[in-house]
Amino acid sequence: MVDLPEIPLTDPEVLRDPFTAYGQAREAGPVARLATPGFGEMWAVTRHAPARALLTDPRFAVRTESYLRPGVPEEYRPYLRTMEIDGPEHGRLRRLVAPAFTARRAAALRPRIASIVAGLLDEVIRRAEGGVSDLVPHLARPLPMEVICELVGVPDADRAPWRAFGVAVSSGDGQGFVAALPAIIDNARSLVAHRRDEPGDDLVTDLIRVRDTDGDRLTETELVSLVWHVVLAGQTPTNLVTNSVHALLTHPGQLAALRADPELMPRAVEELTRWAPPQLLTVPRFAAEEVEIDGVPVPAGTAVTVAIVAANRDPRVFADPDRLDLARVLDRTAHLAYAHGPHFCLGAALARVQTEVALDALLGRFPDLALAPADAQRAPDPGTWRLNTLPVTL
C-alpha cells in the first residue's frame, strides 16, 4: 500500500477548516488519501500542476459510480447514466449546449440578471427583522435558479417546483435530492413538451430543434437529461455569492478597497472564487490503468478527486496563497474552482456575471452592510464550502 497523508473527512476540524487540513497534506505530498467511512477509499490530488494534468488525462474517467446514487428508481436511471460518459460522446453533448453559456451570452443577460437581483434585494429588505436579514434564502439561493430558468426557457408560471429543486441541490441534502429526482426529471420532460408546442428564444427550444431535425445527434433521453442537468448544475453561484459576501465582510480592508474602486469587481470575483471556492473537491475520476501522479503510483480502478481547496492555494503557483488579495492579477484559467479540461464548468461565465452583479448591487444598496451578531452557520460538508445561513445587518 502506498504511504499517503490521510485526511479524515468526518473530523470536525477538517470540516471547520479544510484549507489548513488540505494545505498540510499538500505540503506532505502531491496525493492524499481521503478517509470516508462507509463510502470506500478515495484519493485526492492536492498540488496544482498534477491536479490540472489529471483533469485532462484520458486515463481517468467519470463513470457510473461518479453520479448514480442508491434509491433512484430504475426507470429514471437512464437520465443519470447520460452524465457518466467521457470522450467523443461527452464532447458531442457538450457542444450542443455550449453556445448558451458563452461569455458573450452571459454578458447579454447582465441587464436581466440585474433586474432579478434588484427584486431579490427588495425581498431581503422585506424579510428583515430588526435590520437583520439572511442572504441565503432571500438572495443567494433564488438567484441562480431564476437566471438559469431564463436561459433554459422555463416559463414564469412553471418555476415554483424548480425553485424547490434548487434548494434541494444548494442545501446539500443528498437524500432530499435523490427523493426529488423523479419529479425533477418529470418536470424536464414537461418543459420539453411545452417548448415543442410553444418554441422560444432559449436553450430547450434550440435542443429540440437539433433533436427533431437530426435525431442522430441527440436522443430524447439525452435531451431530457441535458435539460435537468443544466438547470441544476447552474446552482453554483448560490455558494459563490455567500462565500464572497462573507469573505468581504470578514476582511474590511479588502471590502474598503472594492468600495473605493468598483472597477476592481471582475478581478475581485476571480480572487474570491480562488480563495473560497464553492466546491472543495471535483467529481471523482477512476483510473483505467495503473498511473503515476507526480511520482505516486495509482492502482487501476482507484477513485481519484482533485482537491480544489488545496490546489487553489498551492504556493508553487500563487504567491502568498492564503491571503485574500482582490488586486491579485489572475489568469482565469489559473485556479481550478471551475475544474479544467473536458469537464470545465460550462456555466463559469454565467457564475462570474451573477456574482459580479449581486455583489455590486448589494454593496451599492447597503453602504453599511455588516455581519449580524448572530453567527453565519457553515454546513459541515466535506465536498462543498457553503453557508446555511448568512445573517447581515442592512
C-alpha positions in Angstrom: 0.0 0.0 0.0 1.3 3.5 -0.9 2.1 5.6 2.1 0.0 8.7 1.8 -1.0 11.5 4.1 -4.6 10.9 5.2 -7.5 13.4 5.6 -10.4 12.2 7.8 -13.4 13.8 6.1 -15.6 13.4 9.2 -13.2 15.1 11.5 -14.8 18.3 12.9 -11.6 20.2 12.5 -11.3 19.2 8.8 -14.9 20.3 8.3 -14.3 23.6 10.1 -11.1 24.4 8.4 -10.4 22.3 5.3 -7.9 24.9 4.0 -5.4 24.0 6.8 -6.0 20.3 6.6 -5.6 20.0 2.8 -2.7 22.5 2.9 -0.8 20.4 5.3 -1.4 17.3 3.2 -0.4 19.1 0.1 3.0 20.0 1.6 3.5 16.4 2.7 3.0 15.1 -0.8 1.1 15.5 -4.1 -1.6 12.9 -3.3 -3.6 12.3 -0.1 -5.9 9.5 1.0 -9.4 10.6 2.0 -10.9 8.6 4.8 -14.6 8.3 4.0 -16.3 5.8 6.4 -18.9 3.7 4.6 -18.0 5.1 1.1 -14.8 3.2 0.2 -11.4 4.7 -0.4 -10.8 7.8 -2.5 -7.5 9.6 -3.3 -7.1 13.4 -3.7 -4.5 15.2 -5.8 -3.5 18.2 -3.7 -1.0 20.1 -5.9 -1.9 22.4 -8.7 0.2 21.0 -11.6 -0.7 17.3 -11.2 -4.3 18.2 -10.5 -4.6 20.2 -13.7 -2.9 17.4 -15.6 -5.3 14.8 -14.1 -8.3 16.7 -15.3 -7.2 16.4 -18.9 -5.8 12.8 -18.6 -8.0 10.3 -20.6 -6.8 7.5 -18.3 -9.0 9.0 -15.6 -12.7 9.0 -16.4 -16.0 9.7 -14.8 -18.3 6.7 -14.8 -21.4 5.4 -13.2 -20.0 5.5 -9.6 -19.4 9.2 -10.0 -23.0 10.1 -10.3 -25.5 7.3 -9.7 -27.0 7.2 -6.2 -28.8 4.4 -4.5 -32.5 5.0 -4.2 -33.1 6.3 -7.6 -36.0 4.3 -9.3 -34.7 2.2 -12.2 -37.0 3.9 -14.8 -35.2 7.2 -14.1 -31.6 5.9 -14.1 -31.1 6.3 -17.9 -31.4 10.0 -17.4 -28.5 9.9 -15.0 -26.3 7.5 -17.0 -26.1 10.0 -19.8 -23.9 12.1 -17.4 -21.2 9.4 -17.0 -19.9 9.5 -20.5 -16.5 10.7 -21.5 -14.5 11.2 -24.7 -16.2 11.8 -28.0 -19.8 11.3 -26.7 -19.3 13.8 -23.9 -17.8 16.2 -26.3 -20.8 15.8 -28.7 -23.3 16.7 -25.9 -21.2 19.5 -24.6 -21.0 21.2 -28.0 -24.8 21.2 -28.2 -25.3 23.2 -25.0 -22.1 25.3 -25.1 -23.4 28.2 -27.2 -25.9 29.1 -24.4 -23.0 29.5 -21.9 -20.5 31.7 -23.7 -19.1 34.8 -22.1 -21.0 36.9 -24.7 -24.3 35.2 -23.8 -23.7 35.8 -20.1 -22.9 39.4 -20.8 -26.1 39.8 -22.8 -28.0 38.5 -19.8 -26.5 41.1 -17.4 -29.4 43.5 -17.6 -31.9 40.8 -16.8 -29.7 39.5 -14.0 -29.5 43.0 -12.6 -33.3 43.2 -12.6 -33.6 39.8 -10.9 -31.1 40.9 -8.2 -32.9 44.2 -7.6 -36.1 42.3 -7.0 -34.4 39.9 -4.6 -32.8 42.7 -2.7 -36.3 44.1 -2.2 -37.2 40.8 -0.7 -34.1 41.0 1.6 -35.4 44.3 2.9 -39.0 43.0 3.3 -37.8 39.9 5.3 -35.5 41.9 7.6 -36.3 41.8 11.3 -34.7 44.5 13.4 -32.5 45.5 10.5 -31.2 41.9 10.1 -31.8 39.7 7.0 -30.5 36.3 5.9 -28.9 36.5 2.5 -29.0 32.7 1.9 -32.8 32.2 1.4 -33.6 35.7 0.1 -30.8 36.3 -2.3 -28.2 33.6 -2.9 -30.4 30.5 -3.3 -33.2 32.0 -5.5 -30.8 34.0 -7.8 -29.2 31.2 -9.8 -32.4 29.3 -10.4 -34.2 32.5 -11.7 -31.3 33.1 -14.1 -30.9 29.6 -15.4 -34.7 29.3 -15.9 -34.4 32.4 -18.1 -31.7 30.9 -20.1 -33.2 27.4 -20.4 -36.7 28.6 -21.1 -38.8 27.7 -18.1 -42.0 29.8 -18.1 -42.6 32.0 -15.1 -45.7 30.1 -14.2 -43.8 26.8 -14.0 -40.8 27.9 -11.9 -42.1 27.0 -8.4 -41.1 23.4 -8.5 -37.7 24.3 -10.0 -37.1 26.7 -7.1 -37.7 23.9 -4.7 -35.3 21.6 -6.6 -32.7 24.3 -6.5 -33.0 24.4 -2.7 -32.5 20.6 -2.6 -29.3 20.9 -4.6 -27.8 24.0 -3.0 -28.6 22.9 0.6 -26.5 19.7 0.2 -29.4 17.5 1.2 -28.3 14.3 -0.6 -31.3 12.3 0.4 -33.7 15.1 -0.4 -32.1 15.4 -3.9 -32.4 11.7 -4.6 -36.0 11.8 -3.4 -36.7 14.8 -5.7 -35.0 13.3 -8.8 -38.1 11.7 -10.3 -40.0 14.9 -10.0 -37.0 16.8 -11.4 -36.9 14.6 -14.5 -40.7 14.6 -14.9 -40.6 18.4 -14.9 -37.8 18.4 -17.5 -39.9 16.1 -19.7 -42.8 18.6 -19.3 -40.6 21.5 -20.2 -39.5 19.8 -23.4 -43.1 19.1 -24.3 -44.1 22.7 -23.6 -41.4 24.1 -25.7 -42.3 21.8 -28.6 -45.7 23.3 -28.6 -44.5 26.9 -27.8 -40.9 27.5 -29.1 -39.0 30.4 -27.6 -35.6 32.0 -27.7 -34.0 29.6 -25.3 -31.7 26.6 -24.8 -34.5 24.0 -24.7 -36.0 25.2 -28.0 -32.6 25.0 -29.6 -32.0 21.5 -28.4 -35.5 20.4 -29.5 -34.6 21.7 -33.0 -31.5 19.6 -33.0 -33.4 16.6 -31.8 -36.3 16.9 -34.2 -34.3 17.7 -37.3 -31.4 15.4 -36.7 -32.2 12.6 -34.2 -28.8 11.0 -34.8 -27.2 13.9 -32.9 -29.4 13.8 -29.8 -31.7 11.2 -28.4 -34.8 12.0 -26.5 -33.3 10.7 -23.3 -30.2 12.8 -23.8 -32.4 15.9 -24.5 -34.3 15.5 -21.2 -31.1 14.7 -19.3 -29.3 17.8 -20.6 -32.3 20.0 -19.6 -32.5 18.9 -15.9 -28.7 18.6 -15.5 -28.1 22.1 -16.9 -30.8 23.6 -14.7 -29.5 22.1 -11.5 -25.8 22.4 -12.3 -26.4 26.1 -12.7 -26.8 26.5 -8.9 -23.1 27.1 -8.3 -23.5 30.9 -7.7 -25.5 30.2 -4.6 -22.4 29.3 -2.6 -20.1 31.6 -4.6 -22.2 34.6 -3.7 -22.5 33.8 0.0 -18.8 32.8 0.3 -17.8 36.1 -1.4 -20.0 38.2 0.8 -18.7 36.5 4.0 -15.1 36.9 2.9 -15.6 40.6 2.2 -17.3 41.3 5.5 -14.5 39.5 7.4 -11.8 41.3 5.5 -12.7 45.0 6.0 -9.6 46.3 4.2 -10.4 44.3 1.1 -14.0 45.4 1.2 -13.0 49.1 1.5 -10.7 48.7 -1.5 -13.5 47.3 -3.5 -15.9 50.0 -2.5 -13.3 52.6 -3.4 -12.7 51.1 -6.8 -15.8 49.4 -8.3 -13.8 48.7 -11.5 -12.0 46.1 -9.4 -15.1 43.9 -9.3 -14.2 41.3 -12.1 -10.7 40.8 -10.6 -12.2 40.6 -7.1 -14.7 37.9 -8.1 -11.9 35.8 -9.6 -9.8 36.1 -6.4 -12.8 35.3 -4.2 -13.5 32.3 -6.3 -10.0 31.1 -5.9 -9.8 31.8 -2.2 -13.3 30.5 -1.1 -14.4 28.1 -3.9 -17.9 26.6 -3.7 -16.6 23.1 -4.3 -13.8 21.6 -2.3 -13.5 18.5 -4.4 -14.2 17.6 -8.0 -16.4 14.7 -9.1 -14.1 11.6 -8.8 -12.4 10.0 -11.7 -11.4 6.4 -11.9 -8.0 5.2 -13.1 -8.5 2.9 -16.1 -5.0 1.5 -15.6 -2.1 1.9 -13.2 -1.0 5.5 -13.5 1.7 7.7 -11.8 0.7 11.1 -10.4 3.8 13.2 -9.7 5.7 10.0 -8.9 2.9 8.4 -6.9 1.7 5.1 -8.3 -2.1 4.9 -8.5 -3.6 1.4 -8.9 -6.1 0.7 -11.6 -9.7 1.3 -10.5 -8.8 3.9 -7.8 -11.2 6.7 -7.4 -9.3 10.0 -7.6 -10.6 13.5 -7.0 -8.9 16.9 -7.3 -8.7 18.8 -4.0 -9.6 22.2 -5.3 -9.3 23.6 -1.8 -5.6 22.6 -1.9 -4.7 23.3 -5.5 -6.1 26.8 -5.4 -3.8 27.7 -2.6 -0.7 26.0 -3.9 2.3 28.3 -3.2 4.0 26.8 -6.2 1.6 28.7 -8.3 0.1 31.5 -6.2 2.2 34.0 -4.2 1.1 34.2 -0.5 -1.8 32.0 -1.4 -3.7 32.1 1.9 -4.0 35.8 1.7 -7.2 37.3 0.2 -6.0 39.9 -2.3 -8.6 41.4 -4.5 -6.0 43.2 -6.5 -4.3 39.9 -7.4 -3.8 39.5 -11.1 -5.1 36.1 -12.0 -5.3 34.3 -15.3 -8.9 33.0 -15.3 -7.6 29.5 -16.1 -5.1 29.6 -13.2 -7.4 28.5 -10.4 -9.4 25.2 -10.5 -12.6 26.3 -8.9 -14.4 25.5 -12.2 -12.3 22.4 -12.8 -10.3 22.2 -16.1 -10.3 20.3 -19.3 -13.3 18.5 -20.9 -15.4 18.8 -17.8 -14.6 22.5 -17.2 -17.8 24.1 -15.8 -19.9 25.3 -18.7 -21.6 27.9 -16.5 -18.4 29.6 -15.4 -19.1 32.8 -17.3 -22.6 32.9 -16.1 -21.5 32.4 -12.5 -19.0 35.2 -12.8 -21.6 37.7 -14.1 -24.2 36.7 -11.5 -21.6 37.1 -8.7 -20.4 40.5 -10.0 -23.9 41.8 -10.4 -25.0 40.5 -6.9 -22.0 42.0 -5.1 -22.2 45.3 -6.9 -25.9 45.7 -6.2 -25.6 44.6 -2.6 -22.7 46.9 -1.7 -24.2 49.8 -3.6 -27.6 49.4 -1.9 -26.3 48.8 1.6 -23.3 51.0 2.3 -23.3 49.9 6.0 -23.6 46.2 5.3 -22.1 44.1 8.1 -22.3 40.6 9.6 -25.1 40.4 12.1 -24.3 39.4 15.7 -25.8 36.0 15.1 -23.1 33.9 13.6 -23.3 32.7 10.0 -23.7 28.9 10.0 -21.4 26.9 7.8 -22.5 23.5 6.6 -20.4 20.5 7.8 -20.0 19.2 4.3 -16.7 17.6 3.1 -17.4 18.3 -0.5 -18.6 21.9 -0.6 -17.7 25.1 1.1 -21.1 26.7 1.8 -23.1 28.6 4.3 -26.5 27.5 5.5 -27.2 31.0 6.9 -25.6 34.4 6.4 -27.4 37.0 8.6 -26.4 40.6 7.9 -27.3 44.0 9.2 -28.5 46.3 6.5 
